Amino acid sequence: MGRLIRRLIKWAPIIYPIVRKFLNKRKQQKRTNPTSPR
């Protein structure tokens, strides 16, 4: 398990932004608000 956690920490900076974008898209679809940051 320790090795797996270490791998997650290594890849977190690469995967995290993609996951965040995906979550933001889902949130925007639910709310459908015109005032978006981008």
N, C-alpha and C positions, 0 to 999 in steps of 0.2 A: 504493500500500500504506500509506503514511504516514497518509492520510486515514482509511482503514479502521481502523487501530490507534487513531487519535484518537477515532473513533466508539465503538470498543469500550470505551475508558477512560471515555467519557462515560456509557455505558449500563451499565457493570459493576456499580455500586452497586444498580441496579434488578434486573438479571438474576441476579446472583450469589446473593442469598438464595433465589430461586425454585429455582435449580439445586441449591443446598445442601439445601433441603427435599426435593426429588425424590430426591437421592442418599441422604439419611437414610432416606427411606421404603423405598428398595430395600434398604438395609443391614438395616433392621428386619425386612423380609420374609424375608431370607436367614437371619438369626439366630433370629428369633422369640423375643426375650428379653422377659420381663414387666417388668423393671426399666428403664423408659424415662424420660428426663429430664422429659418432659411427660406 
